[in-house]
């Protein structure tokens, strides 16, 4: 009976530990042990003479990750049920396959070598998950410390993958101690000492960095708004209680001017604040843009960043794999856009480039495009358009990184804005799609890690969700509450210094991915030569 219950019990235990440890729950240290039950399942079947032990091991480990993903990110279903189901199935599958690679390597090279390989496999997987078209790095292990940036100030060197490495190493140490205890062997004192040192040394280093850090740069007086317009019933054309865009803009202006002073240099409005479909070749033709410019002229020292929906018309030939087509228009691209109006009053556009797979983009469009052509998607050949370069907007003597919603969970991607000259990070988002769940709370907390990695302050404007200010240490200076209409004024320090992480990006992930391939190849070749 014990053997029959062991695997399901371990699978459930791993999932619950992960859920309790993940933001915004308070038991973060459980990240250091949640992987142990997964390794215990693999070991259980590796030592078993059960038929199809490998398959059973995989299925129970897959279930562990599926439950963990479900408990932490079930709220995606509010925005897209189909996308949530696909995310749960495939993200859990990728995680389980990583453990299968460990199992493969362990059988051929031994457990110690397998555990070393596991670290490379997992970090390589997370690096891939940050950079391919099925990207969903929400559960990158290093994100688990988002509520405690004082624990991981060294992210300015490693990024969040450094936190993943820390978690994996401690889990492996704990697993080895668990296994010795299970087998009735004493745990060597040096092993316990090494494990304690592995926990305490990074913490000690981080707290030293945290306490000694002094913010750098020049002060920027900033206002962020949270207009709290319901995206399901009020915000968009066709919704039940649609508020005309001019009325929405009046609300934005009113909220802004409630907090603005003569020293206000920057104002931030949320993602898709204006869902009008602005033609980028003639933005001044829109009364809503004129309305914003009139607001800007009343405050000549102020620069503004707002979210809009925009488009570019190409004519008879598509210029991207995301192009759409209408007979009277021709080919065109639609963008989730950041619109910046600076001192010269000239509208400048940035196109969101890290798009949500499925909801905003079609993964591998060159492969799947033929499928889309056979399906009536209203003329759509792909999702939203995007751009390759990281645009930095120049305000009054400070550079702004326009990070649109999902983009803010990508450390290296955000760092490229900073490398291009951004002195502050501005996140615009609309987190109301997830309703009052952990979704918007996790999203806000992740921004604290981007502040540490880049040593840049963060100003955040959510249509609703959590808006506020975060300093260069990752500390929250001000924050709003969910589903409240409000605005806030704050002063952030716009810095020009570049961290090691900004300069080099996810070098840890690149190294791990390379070693992962080498170890997998070596394990395969070793098998063939035996």
C-alpha positions in Angstrom: 0.0 0.0 0.0 2.9 2.4 0.9 4.4 1.9 -2.6 1.1 2.6 -4.3 0.6 5.8 -2.4 4.1 7.1 -2.5 4.2 8.6 -6.0 0.8 10.4 -5.8 1.6 11.7 -2.3 4.9 13.1 -3.4 3.3 14.6 -6.5 0.7 16.4 -4.4 3.3 17.4 -1.8 5.6 19.0 -4.5 2.7 20.9 -6.0 1.4 22.2 -2.6 4.9 23.2 -1.5 5.4 25.2 -4.8 2.0 26.9 -4.5 2.7 27.9 -0.8 6.1 29.2 -1.7 5.1 31.2 -4.8 4.2 34.9 -4.7 2.1 36.2 -3.2 2.1 33.5 -0.4 4.3 34.0 2.6 6.2 30.7 2.7 9.0 31.5 0.1 11.6 29.3 1.8 9.6 26.2 0.7 11.1 26.8 -2.8 14.3 25.3 -1.4 12.5 21.9 -0.9 9.6 21.7 -3.4 11.7 19.8 -5.9 12.7 17.1 -3.5 9.4 15.1 -3.8 9.9 15.2 -7.6 13.4 13.7 -7.3 12.0 11.2 -4.8 9.4 10.0 -7.4 12.1 9.5 -10.0 14.3 7.6 -7.5 11.4 5.5 -6.4 10.7 4.2 -9.9 14.4 3.9 -10.8 14.8 1.4 -7.9 11.5 -0.3 -8.7 11.0 -3.5 -10.7 7.5 -2.3 -11.7 6.5 -2.7 -15.3 6.8 0.5 -17.3 8.5 2.2 -14.4 9.9 4.9 -16.6 6.4 5.8 -18.0 4.9 5.8 -14.5 7.7 8.0 -13.2 7.1 10.5 -16.0 3.3 10.6 -15.5 3.5 11.2 -11.8 6.2 13.9 -12.2 4.1 15.4 -15.0 1.1 15.4 -12.6 3.2 17.1 -9.9 4.1 20.0 -12.3 0.6 20.1 -13.7 -0.9 20.6 -10.2 1.8 23.2 -9.4 1.1 25.2 -12.5 -2.6 24.9 -11.9 -2.4 26.1 -8.3 -0.2 29.1 -9.2 -1.5 30.3 -12.6 -5.1 29.0 -12.9 -6.2 32.7 -13.1 -5.0 32.9 -16.8 -8.4 31.2 -17.6 -10.2 34.5 -16.9 -8.4 36.1 -19.9 -8.4 33.0 -22.2 -9.7 29.6 -21.2 -8.1 27.9 -24.3 -4.8 29.6 -23.7 -4.8 28.6 -20.0 -5.4 25.0 -20.8 -2.6 25.0 -23.4 -0.3 26.8 -21.0 -1.0 24.3 -18.2 -0.5 21.2 -20.5 2.6 22.3 -22.3 4.5 24.2 -19.5 4.0 21.2 -17.2 5.1 18.9 -20.1 8.3 20.9 -20.6 9.2 20.7 -16.9 8.5 17.0 -16.8 10.7 16.5 -19.9 13.6 18.2 -18.1 13.4 15.6 -15.4 13.3 12.9 -18.0 16.6 14.2 -19.4 17.9 13.9 -15.9 16.6 10.4 -15.6 18.3 9.5 -19.0 21.6 11.0 -17.9 21.5 9.4 -14.4 21.0 5.9 -15.9 24.0 6.3 -18.1 26.4 8.4 -16.1 25.4 7.9 -12.5 23.3 9.9 -10.0 25.9 12.5 -9.1 26.5 13.3 -12.8 22.8 13.2 -13.4 22.1 15.8 -10.7 24.8 18.1 -12.1 23.2 17.7 -15.5 19.8 18.5 -14.0 21.0 21.9 -13.0 22.2 22.6 -16.6 19.0 21.1 -18.1 16.7 23.2 -16.0 18.5 26.5 -16.4 18.8 25.7 -20.1 15.1 25.1 -20.3 14.3 28.4 -18.5 16.6 30.2 -20.9 14.9 28.7 -23.9 11.5 29.5 -22.3 12.6 33.2 -22.2 13.5 33.3 -25.8 11.4 31.1 -28.1 8.0 31.7 -29.5 6.2 29.5 -27.0 7.6 31.6 -24.2 5.9 31.5 -20.8 8.6 32.3 -18.2 6.1 33.3 -15.5 7.2 30.4 -13.4 11.0 30.9 -13.8 12.1 29.7 -10.4 14.1 32.9 -9.7 10.9 34.9 -9.9 9.8 33.2 -6.7 11.9 35.7 -4.6 9.9 38.7 -6.1 8.4 39.6 -2.7 11.9 39.6 -1.1 14.3 41.6 -3.3 16.5 42.1 -0.2 17.3 38.4 -0.5 18.6 38.6 -4.1 20.3 41.9 -4.6 23.0 40.0 -6.5 20.4 39.7 -9.4 22.2 42.8 -10.7 24.9 40.3 -11.8 22.9 37.1 -12.5 19.3 38.1 -13.2 16.5 35.8 -12.1 18.3 32.7 -13.4 20.7 33.1 -10.6 17.8 32.6 -8.2 16.8 29.5 -10.1 20.4 28.1 -9.7 20.3 28.8 -6.0 16.9 27.0 -5.6 18.1 24.0 -7.6 21.4 23.6 -5.7 19.7 23.6 -2.3 17.0 21.2 -3.4 19.7 18.8 -4.6 21.5 19.0 -1.3 18.3 18.5 0.7 17.4 15.5 -1.6 20.7 13.9 -1.0 20.3 14.3 2.7 16.7 12.9 2.5 18.0 9.9 0.6 20.7 9.1 3.1 18.2 9.4 6.0 15.8 7.2 4.1 18.4 4.5 3.7 19.3 4.7 7.3 22.7 6.3 6.8 24.0 9.2 8.9 24.1 12.6 7.2 27.8 13.8 7.1 28.3 17.0 9.1 30.1 18.6 6.3 27.1 18.0 4.0 24.8 19.8 6.5 27.4 22.6 6.9 27.7 23.0 3.1 23.9 23.2 2.7 23.6 25.8 5.5 26.4 27.8 3.9 24.7 27.6 0.5 21.5 29.1 2.1 23.2 31.7 4.3 26.1 33.0 2.1 23.9 34.4 -0.7 21.5 35.8 1.9 24.4 37.5 3.7 25.8 38.9 0.6 22.5 40.2 -0.5 21.6 41.9 2.8 25.1 43.5 2.8 24.5 44.9 -0.7 20.9 45.9 0.2 22.0 47.9 3.3 24.9 49.5 1.6 23.2 50.5 -1.6 22.6 54.2 -2.3 20.3 55.2 -5.1 22.0 57.0 -7.9 20.8 59.5 -10.5 18.6 62.5 -10.9 15.2 62.9 -9.4 12.2 62.7 -11.7 8.8 63.9 -10.4 6.3 61.5 -11.8 2.6 60.9 -11.8 0.9 57.6 -12.5 -2.8 57.0 -12.9 -5.1 54.0 -12.4 -8.4 54.9 -14.2 -10.1 51.6 -13.3 -12.2 51.2 -16.4 -13.7 47.7 -16.6 -12.3 46.0 -19.8 -15.2 43.6 -19.8 -18.0 46.1 -19.8 -16.7 49.7 -20.3 -13.3 50.1 -21.9 -13.6 48.7 -25.5 -15.9 49.4 -28.4 -18.8 46.9 -28.3 -18.8 46.3 -24.6 -22.1 46.8 -22.7 -21.3 50.1 -21.0 -18.7 51.4 -23.4 -17.3 54.8 -22.3 -16.4 56.9 -25.4 -12.6 57.4 -25.8 -12.9 61.2 -25.3 -14.6 60.6 -22.0 -11.9 58.1 -21.0 -9.2 60.6 -21.8 -11.0 63.3 -19.8 -10.8 60.9 -16.8 -7.1 60.3 -17.5 -6.4 64.0 -17.6 -8.5 64.7 -14.5 -6.7 62.0 -12.5 -3.3 63.3 -13.7 -4.0 66.9 -12.9 -5.1 66.0 -9.4 -1.5 65.1 -8.5 0.5 67.3 -10.9 2.5 70.3 -9.9 4.8 72.7 -11.7 7.7 70.3 -11.0 6.0 67.2 -12.6 8.2 66.0 -15.5 6.5 62.8 -16.4 3.0 61.3 -16.5 2.2 57.7 -17.1 -1.1 56.3 -18.4 -1.9 52.5 -18.8 -1.8 50.0 -21.6 -4.3 50.4 -24.4 -5.6 53.6 -22.7 -6.8 54.6 -26.2 -8.0 51.6 -28.2 -8.9 53.7 -31.2 -6.6 52.1 -33.8 -4.4 55.1 -34.5 -2.8 55.3 -38.0 0.8 55.9 -37.2 1.4 57.8 -40.5 -1.1 60.5 -39.5 -1.7 60.5 -35.7 -2.5 64.2 -35.5 -5.7 63.5 -37.5 -7.3 62.0 -34.5 -9.3 64.2 -32.1 -8.1 62.0 -29.2 -4.5 62.8 -30.0 -5.4 66.5 -30.2 -7.0 66.2 -26.8 -3.8 64.8 -25.4 -1.7 67.5 -27.0 -3.9 70.2 -25.5 -3.3 68.6 -22.1 0.5 68.6 -22.8 0.5 72.3 -23.8 -1.0 73.2 -20.5 2.0 71.5 -18.9 5.0 72.3 -21.2 7.6 70.7 -18.9 5.8 67.4 -18.8 6.3 64.3 -21.0 3.6 61.6 -21.4 3.6 57.9 -22.1 0.3 56.2 -22.8 -0.8 52.9 -24.2 -2.7 52.9 -27.5 -3.7 50.5 -30.3 -2.1 51.6 -33.6 -1.6 50.3 -37.1 0.6 50.7 -40.1 -0.7 50.2 -43.7 1.6 48.5 -46.2 -0.7 48.4 -49.2 -0.6 45.5 -51.8 2.3 43.5 -50.2 2.6 42.2 -46.7 5.8 43.2 -44.9 5.6 40.9 -42.0 4.3 37.4 -41.0 1.7 39.2 -38.8 0.2 41.3 -41.6 -3.6 41.4 -41.9 -5.6 42.0 -45.1 -8.7 43.9 -46.0 -9.9 44.5 -49.5 -10.4 48.3 -49.1 -7.1 48.7 -47.1 -4.7 46.1 -48.2 -2.1 44.6 -45.9 -1.5 46.2 -42.5 -0.2 45.4 -39.1 -1.9 46.1 -35.7 0.2 46.9 -32.7 -0.2 47.1 -28.9 1.7 50.4 -28.7 3.3 52.8 -26.3 2.8 56.3 -27.5 5.2 58.9 -26.2 4.8 62.7 -26.4 7.9 64.6 -25.3 9.1 68.1 -25.2 8.7 68.6 -28.9 5.1 67.3 -28.9 5.9 64.8 -31.7 4.1 61.5 -31.2 6.6 58.6 -31.1 5.6 54.9 -31.1 7.0 51.8 -29.5 5.4 48.4 -30.5 5.0 45.7 -27.8 7.4 43.0 -28.8 7.1 40.2 -26.2 3.7 39.1 -27.1 1.5 36.6 -25.2 1.6 33.3 -27.2 -1.9 32.5 -28.5 -3.6 35.6 -27.2 -1.4 38.2 -29.0 0.8 36.1 -31.3 0.8 33.0 -33.4 3.8 30.8 -32.5 6.0 29.9 -35.4 3.9 31.8 -38.0 6.0 30.6 -41.0 5.1 27.0 -40.1 1.5 27.6 -39.0 0.6 30.4 -41.4 -0.9 27.9 -43.9 -3.3 26.8 -41.2 -4.4 30.3 -40.5 -5.1 31.0 -44.2 -7.7 28.2 -44.1 -9.5 29.6 -41.0 -11.7 32.6 -40.9 -10.0 35.0 -38.4 -11.4 38.2 -39.8 -8.6 38.6 -42.3 -5.9 37.9 -39.8 -2.7 36.1 -41.0 -1.1 36.4 -37.6 -1.3 38.2 -34.2 -0.1 41.7 -33.3 2.9 43.1 -35.0 6.2 43.8 -33.1 9.6 45.4 -33.6 13.1 44.2 -33.2 14.8 47.2 -31.5 14.2 48.4 -28.0 13.1 52.0 -28.3 14.0 54.4 -25.5 12.0 57.6 -25.3 13.8 60.8 -24.3 12.0 63.0 -21.9 13.4 66.1 -20.2 17.0 64.9 -19.7 16.0 61.3 -18.9 15.4 58.1 -20.9 12.3 56.0 -20.5 11.9 52.2 -21.1 8.3 51.6 -22.3 7.6 48.1 -20.9 4.1 46.9 -22.0 2.4 44.4 -19.7 3.9 40.9 -20.3 7.2 42.4 -21.3 8.0 43.2 -17.7 8.6 39.6 -16.7 11.6 39.4 -19.1 14.8 40.4 -17.4 17.3 40.4 -20.3 14.7 42.0 -22.6 14.1 44.8 -20.1 17.9 45.1 -19.7 18.2 45.9 -23.4 16.1 49.0 -22.9 18.5 50.1 -20.2 21.6 49.2 -22.3 20.1 51.5 -25.0 20.0 54.4 -22.5 16.8 54.0 -20.4 17.2 55.6 -17.0 13.8 54.5 -15.6 11.4 51.7 -16.4 7.8 52.5 -17.1 5.4 49.6 -17.0 1.9 50.1 -18.6 -0.5 47.3 -18.2 -4.2 46.2 -17.9 -4.3 43.5 -15.3 -8.1 43.5 -14.8 -8.4 40.6 -17.3 -7.3 38.3 -14.4 -9.8 39.8 -12.0 -9.0 39.9 -8.3 -6.6 37.0 -8.3 -2.9 36.4 -7.7 -2.3 37.3 -11.3 -2.1 41.0 -10.9 -0.3 40.7 -7.6 2.4 38.4 -9.0 2.8 40.7 -12.0 3.4 43.7 -9.7 5.9 41.8 -7.6 8.0 40.7 -10.6 8.6 44.4 -11.4 10.7 44.6 -8.2 13.1 42.1 -9.6 13.5 44.1 -12.8 14.5 47.1 -10.6 17.2 45.1 -8.9 18.6 43.6 -12.1 18.9 47.0 -13.8 19.2 49.3 -10.8 16.5 51.4 -12.3 13.4 52.8 -10.6 10.0 51.5 -11.9 6.9 53.6 -12.4 3.8 51.4 -13.0 0.4 52.4 -14.4 -2.3 49.8 -14.5 -5.8 50.4 -15.9 -6.6 48.4 -12.8 -4.4 46.0 -10.9 -1.6 47.6 -8.9 0.0 50.9 -9.9 2.9 52.6 -8.0 6.6 53.2 -7.7 9.5 50.9 -7.0 13.0 52.1 -6.2 16.4 50.8 -7.4 16.6 48.3 -4.5 13.3 46.8 -5.4 11.5 48.4 -2.5 7.9 49.5 -3.0 7.6 53.3 -2.4 3.9 53.6 -3.2 1.2 51.2 -4.5 -2.5 51.3 -5.2 -5.2 48.8 -4.3 -7.0 46.6 -6.9 -10.1 48.0 -8.5 -9.7 51.5 -7.3 -9.7 54.7 -9.3 -6.7 56.7 -8.2 -3.5 58.6 -9.1 -0.2 59.0 -7.4 2.7 61.4 -7.4 6.2 60.2 -6.6 9.9 61.0 -7.1 12.2 58.4 -8.6 15.9 58.5 -9.3 16.7 58.1 -13.0 20.1 56.5 -13.2 22.7 56.1 -16.0 24.9 53.4 -14.5 24.7 49.9 -16.1 24.8 46.7 -14.1 26.8 43.6 -15.1 23.4 42.0 -15.9 22.4 44.8 -18.2 25.7 44.6 -20.1 25.8 40.8 -20.4 22.2 39.6 -20.0 21.3 36.0 -19.3 24.9 34.7 -19.7 24.2 32.1 -17.0 21.4 30.7 -19.2 23.5 30.7 -22.3 26.3 28.8 -20.5 23.8 26.3 -18.9 22.2 25.7 -22.3 25.5 24.9 -23.9 26.5 22.5 -21.1 23.1 20.9 -21.2 23.5 20.0 -24.8 27.0 18.7 -24.2 26.0 16.5 -21.3 23.0 15.1 -23.1 25.2 14.3 -26.1 27.8 12.7 -23.8 25.2 10.6 -22.1 23.9 9.4 -25.4 27.3 8.6 -26.8 28.4 6.9 -23.6 25.4 4.6 -23.9 26.3 3.7 -27.4 29.9 2.8 -26.6 29.0 0.6 -23.6 
